[in-house]
Amino acid sequence: MLTSSPQACARALRVFTEAAAAEGGPSLLGTSACDASGVRFTPRFPFVPGLAHRAVLDLRPWGGPRVESSFAASDERGGPSTSVVAVTPSGPEVPENLLKLYVHFSAPISAGWVRAHVRLVDALSDEPVPAPFAEGGAELWDPEHQRLTLLLDPGRIKQGLRGEAEQGPPLRAGRRYRLEVASGLRDTAGLPLRAPFRHELSAGPADHAQPDPAAWTLTAPHAHTRAPLEVRFPEPLDAALLGHALTVERDGGAVAGVVAIAPGERGWTFTPDLAWPDAPHELVVDPRLEDLAGNNLRRAFDRDLEALPTTPALPPPTRLPFRPRP
């Protein structure tokens, strides 16, 4: 009997979008269950409200009919509520060879919508920049699906590569741009964004220099307080990496506390959970920390690949000593 086999249930009931059903495309991911009242399908991801779907129940292997029914899911949340809350780098100017943009959302977003709803526009001509982002592969989301990484095409950034020679970099120094996120992007409840979003930026000179922790300014806190350790950078650094690439240690162990990143990604603060003791500490810098152009402490992003046929070994972390003030 159909009800005795979960595999049979999965074969008997399948759900498609109308477009996929018409074109012979794949069915939606999900699970089917059978009981005395019939067969039930639960999608892995919520149905998109208003989008036409088609359910196909095929009971012919068990002597029954094949039945099809079209439907559109209703909106159970009462309207869109998800929005873009920030874009980083957040400063007004980025290097011409900018490597990444991060788009932060107020709630988790469904994958698969980025290509059609995110674009980079030349502010002067009001025309989209042709193919600015790396093509192919999966969309780049954090585990919570609330931060999208837009990787600008490295083939158009690295000097000497075909893409750079034929098209040039996506950004040109001296020009203004807009990152546009259309409201058609869907959250995991299947709802569009509350409103479209625009972020303006200007391109400055290219950056080919590695970050130099020796040029950073550390302001030590007072001992026996929970005042923050403050670090200032001479250039903006990668916002996502700043969240975990810097740590504070004492006696070889990590100090627990809260990290905050300054506006423009030109500063970093660390507030300890407990008051600072009057003892030596170290700010430990992961060598993979990058600036906006992808240069890190190990190598410059746009290095000569022929001069460096092998990837250099990862250097040890940089350690910057400090001691809380009396």
Secondary structure, DSSP 4 states (H G I P E B T S, - for coil): -GGG-HHHHHHHEEEEEHHHHHHT-PPPPEEEEEETTEEEEEESSPPPTT-EEEEEEE-GGGT--EEEEEEE----SSS----EEEEES-SSEEETT--EEEEEESS-B-TT-HHHHEEEEETTTTEEPSS-BPPSS--EE-TTS-EEEEEB-GGGTSTTSHHHHHH--SS-TT-EEEEEE-TT-BBTTSPBPSS-EEEEEEEE----PPP-GGG-EEEPPBTTS-PPEEEE-SS-B-HHHHTTSEEEEETTEEPPEEEEE-GGG-EEEEEESSPPPSS-EEEEE-TT-BBTTS-BSS--TT--TTT--SPPPPPPPEEEEE--B-
